[in-house]
Amino acid sequence: MTAPVEVGLNLLLGIAGGIAVGGGVIALFVVLDMIPRLAQLTGSYDKVHWYEGAMVCGSLFGTVSDFWNWKIASGPVVVTAVGLFDGIFVGMLAAALTEVLNVLPILAKRLHMTSYLFGLLMAMVFGKVAGSLFDWFVYRQ
């Protein structure tokens, strides 16, 4: 059995770490205006409040489900659909961040690779897909 002091210290450190990480993520979203920019790129700017609410609710649900180790018994179709939506979300968020920061054009210009920009982008996309598939099907087995 753990002592109350250890439980209190773990609770304090967990809350402090969560606030630090959550604050950093929210600062990234707010400072870089990622959600409104993503809504602008998809042509659904009138639904930006729904996107923000979905991010807050999704973060809260994910934190609670991870904290209490929730598991949902489902088949491969549901797992595939969830993985697809996760990938779409992360990909669009990365695209919005890249769009805001203009990372790829600046990188291509500095490396004198402007004519290879499309190939560079495809290499990054296929590398991310290959890494995700490796993580799903090989590493986690």
Protein Blocks (a to p, Z undefined) as FASTA:
>chain_A
ZZfklmmmmmmmmmmmmmmmmmmmmmmmmmnommmmmmmmnopamlmmmmmmmmmmmmmm
mmmmmmnopacdddfklmmmmmmmmmmmmmmmmmmmmmmnommmmmmmmnopmmmmmmmm
mmmmmmmmmmmmmmmmmmmZZ
